[in-house]
Amino acid sequence: MLRPVKVLRARMADPYRSICLSLILVITAGAACAAESAWFDSDGTRLRYFSAGEGETVVLLHGFGGSATGLYIEPGTVDALVRAGFRVVALDQRGHGGSEKPYDADAYGQYMVEDVRRLLDHLGQARVHLVGYSMGGKVAASFHATYPDRLSSIALCGYGWPWQSAEVTLAEARAQLAERTVLPGNDHDALAAVSVGMPGLTPTEASLRANRLPAVAIIGDRDEVVPAEDLDMLSKTMAGIDVVVIPGTHAGPDGAPYSERFAEELVHFLKRL
């Protein structure tokens, strides 16, 4: 059921540290779909994506330190969307998974938004439904601010606004990540560069208030990363957005996006449009 958000949580000083730690605990894997992998060139950066199904296109963006396989394919979200009659495209964002991993911090930030635009162009899609989780929500919200006419709907999951990441230098980011385990397919230096570019992924208040698309925010009731006040601010600022609170944490074994309920809520949102 769609409902206003009521859950309050304490702010964490460095949310992306928590994401790095908790993502390594994932995943309770379900039956993965037969998604096909392919690559495209995004202005000189080679990016991998997975596609499956037929119908209106839904593009999925994973979170920091994750991958399309880990967040959407193995837990069964892609399968659920395909069964519901959608064509699903899950992107390994630059610096992650099977995509190229620039070590230059200037290669991230707004470039990640342009990756989505180039993916749509590569697929020949004028408009898509866009779903982003955590960092993917930051990219999706920034894409919405820049290219609202390329979207049919938007789902901002595990996300709040403005939810600013701490500004760090590349050396500081590398030091923070040096002793941390990362998921297979990722590496510390690329993730450090991603971290430096993160503060640039914050849409303006005007773009949220001007929203005319169907929109939903899906978040776990025990999300320990997204500040409660930022989720509340998103619900008050973005025109027409509904908030759905489901059981789960931000990531880790009990992470909301790894549950069947997450996929069910996405399908419910998309099917009622």
Summary of the structure (lengths in Angstrom):
residues: 273
radius of gyration: 16.6
end to end distance: 15.1
largest distance: 46.8
contacts: 1028
relative contact order: 0.19
helix: 38%
strand: 19%
